[in-house]
Amino acid sequence: AVNQPHWVVGVDVGGTFTDLFVLDEKTGQARIVKVPSTRGEEARGFMNGIAKVTGNTGADGAKEIATIVHGTTVGTNALLERKIARTGIITTRGFRDVLEMRRRDRPQTWGLRGSYTPVVPRAWRLEVDERVLADGQLHTPVDLDQVREQARALLAEGCEAVCVFFVHAYANPGNEQAAVAAVREIWPNSYVTAASEVLPEIREFERCSTATLNAALQPVVGSY
């Protein structure tokens, strides 16, 4: 059909520029387009790039697109610039400092040097009574009243996102799942992360840090 979508678009949205690789499947011709990005309205740069290629703006240009392959540095930039959401952590009693202590087995973790500032300050890393053993055995059921209390405390501090991270939840996520359900009942948005859902693997720092970044970046990438 004459009006059949025929553009294949690869787009990389950066903080300064939006780069597009555009292939016309009708003619086999390819073009590279660079347009300015609009922070907070990243779709505008993308559509401007499409208009530059197709000659159409808005929905008319979009109708000609058959496939979009999309990548962005919005999340990476937000993390590097620390322009992330105010985030809290609810964790097993005695483990609030996992994020800050890391694994402590290398002088420079991953070869990185310099000071290390956790993405979540200690004051927003709160503890509750619960414990699962390494083999998955339930030692202490989670205290859901404490979970709700800590969630409300984080909301009072202005936290927009929260990560629930319990020790050994990869072996038995029961306590963590119950806590997440309790938090979601009172949290005013969907930015509630369960560490065992994001990375259900052994090693506490890796699971905690990955899930915490997921929580902290959800509002940024979600609005994007």
C-alpha positions as CSV (number, residue, x, y, z in Angstrom):
1,A,0.0,0.0,0.0
2,V,1.1,3.5,-0.8
3,N,0.6,4.8,2.8
4,Q,2.0,1.7,4.5
5,P,4.5,2.7,7.2
6,H,8.0,2.4,5.9
7,W,10.4,4.3,8.2
8,V,12.6,2.3,10.6
9,V,13.9,4.7,13.3
10,G,16.6,4.3,15.8
11,V,16.7,7.1,18.4
12,D,19.1,7.9,21.1
13,V,17.9,10.6,23.4
14,G,20.7,12.4,25.3
15,G,20.6,15.4,27.6
16,T,21.8,17.8,24.9
17,F,21.0,16.2,21.6
18,T,18.7,13.6,20.2
19,D,20.3,11.4,17.5
20,L,18.2,9.5,15.0
21,F,19.1,6.9,12.4
22,V,16.4,6.6,9.9
23,L,16.0,3.9,7.2
24,D,13.5,4.2,4.4
25,E,12.4,0.6,3.6
26,K,10.9,1.8,0.4
27,T,14.1,3.1,-1.1
28,G,16.7,1.5,1.1
29,Q,18.2,5.0,1.9
30,A,19.4,5.8,5.4
31,R,19.9,9.2,7.1
32,I,21.3,10.4,10.3
33,V,19.7,13.3,12.0
34,K,20.7,15.3,15.1
35,V,18.3,17.7,16.8
36,P,18.4,19.5,20.2
37,S,16.8,17.7,23.1
38,T,14.2,19.3,25.3
39,R,14.8,18.4,29.0
40,G,11.6,17.2,30.5
41,E,9.9,16.9,27.1
42,E,12.3,14.5,25.4
43,A,9.6,13.3,22.9
44,R,9.7,16.8,21.4
45,G,13.2,16.3,20.1
46,F,12.3,12.9,18.8
47,M,9.3,14.2,16.8
48,N,11.3,17.1,15.5
49,G,13.8,14.7,14.2
50,I,11.1,12.7,12.5
51,A,9.6,15.8,11.0
52,K,13.0,16.7,9.6
53,V,13.2,13.5,7.8
54,T,9.5,12.9,6.7
55,G,8.5,16.5,6.2
56,N,5.5,15.9,8.4
57,T,4.9,17.0,12.0
58,G,2.9,15.4,14.8
59,A,0.8,12.4,14.2
60,D,1.2,12.6,10.4
61,G,4.9,11.9,10.7
62,A,4.4,9.2,13.3
63,K,2.0,7.3,11.0
64,E,4.8,6.7,8.6
65,I,7.0,4.9,11.2
66,A,7.0,1.1,11.0
67,T,9.5,0.4,13.7
68,I,11.2,2.3,16.6
69,V,14.3,1.2,18.4
70,H,14.9,3.4,21.3
71,G,17.8,4.1,23.7
72,T,18.3,7.0,26.2
73,T,20.8,8.3,28.7
74,V,18.1,10.0,30.7
75,G,18.5,7.5,33.6
76,T,22.3,7.5,33.4
77,N,22.4,11.3,33.4
78,A,20.0,11.5,36.3
79,L,22.1,9.1,38.4
80,L,25.5,10.8,37.6
81,E,24.1,14.2,38.3
82,R,22.2,12.9,41.4
83,K,19.0,14.3,40.0
84,I,17.0,11.3,41.3
85,A,13.9,11.0,43.3
86,R,14.1,11.2,47.1
87,T,14.2,7.5,48.0
88,G,13.9,5.5,51.2
89,I,14.8,2.0,52.1
90,I,13.0,-0.4,54.5
91,T,15.3,-3.3,55.4
92,T,16.0,-6.0,57.9
93,R,17.0,-4.8,61.4
94,G,20.8,-4.5,61.5
95,F,21.3,-4.1,57.8
96,R,20.6,-0.5,57.0
97,D,24.3,0.1,56.2
98,V,24.6,-2.5,53.5
99,L,24.3,0.1,50.8
100,E,27.1,2.2,52.3
101,M,29.5,-0.6,53.5
102,R,29.3,-2.4,50.1
103,R,31.2,-5.7,50.1
104,R,34.4,-4.2,51.6
105,D,36.5,-6.8,49.8
106,R,38.2,-4.3,47.4
107,P,40.0,-1.1,48.1
108,Q,38.5,0.4,45.0
109,T,35.2,-1.4,44.0
110,W,35.3,-2.1,40.2
111,G,38.5,-0.1,40.0
112,L,36.7,3.2,40.9
113,R,38.5,5.7,43.0
114,G,37.4,8.7,45.1
115,S,34.7,9.2,47.7
116,Y,31.5,7.2,47.8
117,T,28.2,8.8,48.8
118,P,25.2,6.5,48.9
119,V,22.2,7.5,46.8
120,V,20.1,7.1,50.0
121,P,21.3,8.9,53.2
122,R,21.4,6.8,56.4
123,A,18.5,8.8,57.8
124,W,16.2,7.4,55.1
125,R,17.3,3.8,55.5
126,L,15.0,2.4,58.1
127,E,14.8,-1.0,59.8
128,V,12.1,-3.5,60.8
129,D,12.0,-6.8,62.7
130,E,12.1,-9.8,60.3
131,R,14.6,-12.5,59.4
132,V,15.0,-15.2,56.8
133,L,18.0,-17.6,57.0
134,A,20.4,-18.3,54.2
135,D,18.7,-21.6,53.4
136,G,15.3,-19.9,53.1
137,Q,14.0,-20.9,56.5
138,L,11.8,-18.3,58.2
139,H,13.3,-17.3,61.4
140,T,11.3,-14.1,62.3
141,P,8.0,-13.2,60.6
142,V,8.0,-9.6,59.4
143,D,6.3,-7.1,61.7
144,L,3.9,-5.4,59.3
145,D,2.9,-2.7,61.8
146,Q,6.6,-1.6,61.9
147,V,6.7,-1.7,58.1
148,R,3.7,0.6,57.8
149,E,5.2,2.9,60.5
150,Q,8.5,3.2,58.6
151,A,6.7,3.8,55.3
152,R,4.8,6.6,56.9
153,A,8.0,8.0,58.3
154,L,9.6,8.0,54.9
155,L,6.6,9.8,53.4
156,A,6.8,12.4,56.1
157,E,10.4,13.0,55.1
158,G,9.2,13.7,51.5
159,C,10.3,10.4,49.9
160,E,8.8,9.8,46.5
161,A,10.1,6.2,46.1
162,V,10.9,3.3,48.4
163,C,12.9,0.1,48.1
164,V,12.1,-2.9,50.4
165,F,15.2,-4.9,50.8
166,F,15.3,-7.9,53.2
167,V,18.2,-10.2,53.9
168,H,18.1,-13.6,52.1
169,A,14.8,-12.7,50.3
170,Y,16.2,-14.4,47.2
171,A,15.9,-17.7,49.1
172,N,12.5,-17.0,50.5
173,P,10.7,-13.8,49.4
174,G,7.7,-14.3,51.7
175,N,8.6,-11.6,54.3
176,E,9.6,-9.2,51.7
177,Q,6.5,-9.7,49.6
178,A,4.2,-9.2,52.6
179,A,6.1,-6.0,53.5
180,V,5.9,-4.7,49.9
181,A,2.1,-5.3,49.8
182,A,1.7,-3.4,53.1
183,V,3.7,-0.5,51.8
184,R,1.8,-0.4,48.5
185,E,-1.4,-0.1,50.4
186,I,-0.4,3.3,51.8
187,W,2.2,4.6,49.3
188,P,0.6,7.4,47.2
189,N,2.2,6.2,43.9
190,S,3.5,3.1,42.2
191,Y,7.2,3.7,43.0
192,V,7.6,0.8,45.5
193,T,10.4,-1.6,44.6
194,A,10.9,-5.2,46.0
195,A,14.6,-6.1,45.8
196,S,13.8,-9.8,45.3
197,E,11.8,-8.9,42.2
198,V,14.5,-6.8,40.6
199,L,17.4,-9.1,41.4
200,P,16.5,-12.4,43.1
201,E,20.1,-13.4,43.6
202,I,22.6,-14.0,46.4
203,R,24.8,-11.1,47.6
204,E,23.2,-8.4,49.7
205,F,25.0,-5.3,48.4
206,E,24.4,-6.1,44.7
207,R,20.7,-6.8,45.3
208,C,20.3,-3.8,47.5
209,S,22.1,-1.3,45.3
210,T,20.4,-2.5,42.1
211,A,17.0,-2.4,43.6
212,T,17.6,1.0,45.2
213,L,18.7,2.5,41.9
214,N,15.5,1.1,40.3
215,A,13.5,2.8,42.9
216,A,15.3,6.1,42.7
217,L,15.1,6.3,38.9
218,Q,11.5,5.1,38.5
219,P,10.0,8.6,38.9
220,V,12.6,10.1,36.5
221,V,12.3,7.5,33.8
222,G,8.6,7.0,34.4
223,S,7.8,10.7,33.7
224,Y,10.2,10.6,30.7
